[in-house]
Amino acid sequence: MCRGRRRINRIVRRRFEQFCAALADMPGVETATYAGNRVVARKAAQQPRQVLPSNPVRSGARVVEQAVANALYGSG
């Protein structure tokens, strides 16, 4: 929804759909709701996965996308 709650923010909807598709394509990744997800303790020897490295192109695209969203749907 846009900030005024009067219409769907197409940029956010598209980003969410791409996120869901990316999760579906990742082998070994399962999705769940908080209510349906059982808590599993991490083993002490198990290391957390590394995060993606910073990408200036991806960051720049995100800034442009946010500027367009603010122009279309308002900034506050």
C-alpha positions in Angstrom: 0.0 0.0 0.0 1.1 3.6 -0.5 1.7 5.6 2.6 -1.8 7.1 2.4 -3.3 3.5 2.3 -5.4 4.3 -0.8 -3.6 2.3 -3.5 -1.1 -0.5 -3.9 2.5 0.6 -4.2 3.5 -1.3 -7.4 7.2 -1.0 -6.6 6.9 -2.6 -3.2 4.6 -5.3 -4.6 7.1 -6.1 -7.4 10.0 -6.2 -4.9 8.1 -8.5 -2.6 7.2 -10.8 -5.6 10.8 -10.9 -6.7 11.9 -11.7 -3.1 9.4 -14.6 -2.9 10.6 -16.0 -6.2 14.2 -15.8 -5.1 13.4 -17.7 -1.9 11.6 -20.3 -3.9 14.6 -20.8 -6.2 17.1 -21.3 -3.3 17.8 -25.0 -2.7 17.5 -26.0 0.9 15.6 -22.9 2.0 12.3 -23.4 3.7 9.8 -20.6 4.4 7.3 -20.4 7.3 5.3 -18.1 9.4 6.6 -17.2 12.9 3.6 -19.1 14.4 4.4 -22.2 12.3 8.1 -22.1 12.6 9.5 -24.3 15.3 12.6 -22.9 17.1 15.7 -24.9 16.4 18.8 -24.2 18.5 22.0 -23.6 16.4 24.8 -25.9 17.1 27.9 -24.3 18.7 30.1 -25.5 15.8 27.8 -24.2 13.1 28.9 -20.8 11.7 26.4 -18.3 10.4 26.4 -17.8 6.6 28.3 -14.8 5.2 26.2 -11.9 3.9 26.4 -10.7 0.3 29.1 -8.2 -0.5 28.2 -4.6 -1.1 27.4 -3.8 -4.7 27.4 -0.1 -5.7 25.2 -0.8 -8.8 22.6 -2.6 -6.7 22.7 0.1 -4.1 22.4 2.9 -6.7 19.4 1.1 -8.3 17.8 0.9 -4.9 18.2 4.7 -4.4 16.7 5.4 -7.8 13.8 3.0 -7.1 13.2 4.7 -3.8 13.2 8.2 -5.4 10.6 7.0 -8.0 8.4 5.5 -5.3 8.6 8.8 -3.3 7.6 10.7 -6.5 4.7 8.4 -7.3 3.4 7.6 -3.8 4.5 10.6 -1.6 7.5 10.9 0.7 5.7 11.3 4.0 
